[in-house]
Amino acid sequence: MEAKVVWLFVFVALYWAYCIFWGVKSAQTAKTATDYFIAGRRLSMWVFILAATATSFSGWTFMGHPGLIYRDGFQYAYASFYAITIPFTGVMFLKRQWMLGKRFGYVTPGEMLSDYFQGDAIRILTVIVALLFSIPYLGVQLGASGYLFNVLTDGMISQDVGMWVLSLVVLVYVASGGLRAVAYVDTLQCILLASGIVMIGFITLDLVGGWEAMNQGLAKLAVTEGTKWGTTKGLGGGDYSAYLAIPGVIQFTAGLGVETPVGGLWTGIMVLTYMFALMGIQSAPAFSMWSFSNNDPRPFAPQQVWASSFGIGLILFFFTASQGMGAHIIGADPVALAAGVGTDILQVGDSIAKKPDSLVPNLINQVSDGAPWLVGLLAVCALAAMQSTGAAYMSTAGGMLTRDLYKKYLNPTASHTTQKLFGRIGVAFIVISALTVATFSRDALVLLGGLAVAFGFQMWPSLIAVCWVPWITRAGATWGLAVGLLAVIFTETIGQTIFGWVGIEPAWGRWPWTIHSAGWGMIFNAGVCIVVSAMTQEEGQRGHRMKYHDFLRQHASLGADKKRLVPVAWGVTLAWFFFGIGPGAVIGNDIFGAPNAGYDAWTFGIPSIWAWQILFWVLGVAMMWFLAYKMEMSTLPSTEIEALTEDIGDVAPQASGAAE
């Protein structure tokens, strides 16, 4: 057995021991349903900061993201801005959801929304969103873990066997200890995720020959004929290598009979709407339960600003970008290699070009001879990254199945022991469902996986209603969410498949006009929500909703000196979204030197598009600080929140009585 495989098993065993320890320890402390489902609302500050960060940035960040940067170039690297847009959702909603959870004893978002809107349809839709998010998302993560170990053991462990065995421990510790176990394991997973990406970034830079050598290689790549996408030639994008420029603002022919956009997919509008989709990670029902699990909101701002926007952003824009683009210069790109760009260090032929997900495992394998122990460590870093998000969604979805279905409709007087039992059964159901789909129908998994984050984003109007806008009615939020989910489905690949089943030839394909399905879903979601809300205003229901908003205004309103900054906050946010990750990003293609002008013509010695991304990452961190701290959107409430139930979360909240 190779040394790297031995080290792999050693580090996996140590990692598993840590996971099982926290599963057992957390099971012993989970006396009540609230303890099990939301850690008794007592997560410590640093545990939440690390755990929420690990949950937000999964194995896809570790494995898939570098591969897609390699495949599509810097036009796709705009996706790294999810380091800011994911926690931006948290800035919008986490503090106010925590306040409502603390006040009224909510354990799940379904309880909160049905209580607020006085209806159960929104509760059922929320559970559906949770399941459609968690099962495919988890399946993708677990499947990737099996693939990683298949590559690193040189085929000794098959992908399916690796996936099932590696998932067993996750099932054990999550089902045993609930959200507390997930949180404490996530603290280590966050550290492993971040350090692993940094180490692989340094490995890539070493293979390339250093920072300057990499950028000189990118200058040669910019003028190489025959690369994957050719030149951009899009609306406003210029005529440049698609690896170093986005293909314009929008392409109206894409998805309407023309499936492949000219010069690549990632137009300014596509980037913007794809960021909307990834914002669905922290608006998904699971993150509502993360907010309820805290003793107070103090961890929210440092997690959103420093851990995520700054820390993960720094890692993505420098180290992940170096992995993806540096791969072109060390043999991953047969076309570039044939044109004399770089040297064939990886010696992988066209395997990475055919399967970009294999980039990171191949980079890890480069140190197998000189440092086999590092292969084992990096493999566990990748495994931790893949399991971090999945574990959280397993736990929270199991909680929603128990509280929103079993306890609500089948056994309203369920004891703590019974609730914990059904929570564990729910976790097992979700894991087995994800593994089954991943094992026997990977095509179905791919179809469903495309829906996950876009579905999560469709929760925005409902959360805006609860946290900010009392004008939105129950009918508006419910019908908007339902229509938005359908719009997501029918602008994704699965929608085309459904049309095919019934013999219909659709007039559009996936992501028409280079607008992501999350964007199409929100167009229909928000449109229906506004129209229906305007038609269903009713004084009695409005009065009920105002009880919640009066409470929020009492405890979270800005002082007079801060209210004058509200227009500034709106202006800064809209400008950042437009120029940083929207149509205005086309400016970044050549403002700091045309991509094909040569290395010496680049203002900062790096491609203009990369410099633009780094600039707006810095501005994005400043924006997040301004919103979270200065505008007090993630700080402690001005006055202490008094809970209206003695045993928070373990009795079903009664809206009309509790809110009075």
Secondary structure, DSSP 8 states (H G I E B T S, - for coil): --HHHHHHHHHHHHHHHHHHHHHHHHHHH--SHHHHHHGGG-B-HHHHHHHHHHHHS-HIIIIIHHHHHHHHTHHHHGGGGHHHHHHHHHHHHHHHHHHHHHHHT-SSHHHHHHHHHT-SHHHHHHHHHHHHHHHHHHHHHHHHHHHHHHHHTTTSS-HHHHHHHHHHHHHHHHHHHHHHHHHHHHHHHHHHHHHHHHHHHHHHHHHHTSHHHHHHHHHHHTT-TT-SS-B--BTTTBS-BGGGS---S--TTBTTTB-S-TT-S--HHHHHHHHHHHHHHHHSHHHHHHHHTBSSSTTHHHIIIIIIIIIIHHIIIIIIHHHHHHGGGTTS-HHHHHTT-S--SS--TTHHHH-GGGHHHHHHHTTTTT-HHHHHHHHHHHHHHHHHHHHHHHHHHHHHIIIIIIIIII-TT--HHHHHHHHHHHHHHHHHHHHHHHHH-HHHHHHHHTTHHHHHHTTHHHHHHHHT-TTS-HHHHHHHHHHHHHHHHHTSHHHHHHHHHTT---S--SSGGG--HHHHHHHHHHHHHHHHHHH---HHHHHHHHHHHHHHHHHH---HHHHTTHHHHHHHHHHHHHHHHSGGGGGGGTTTS-GGG-GGGSTTSS-HHHHHHHHHHHHHHHHHHIIIIIT-SSS--SS----S-SSTTSS---HHHHT-
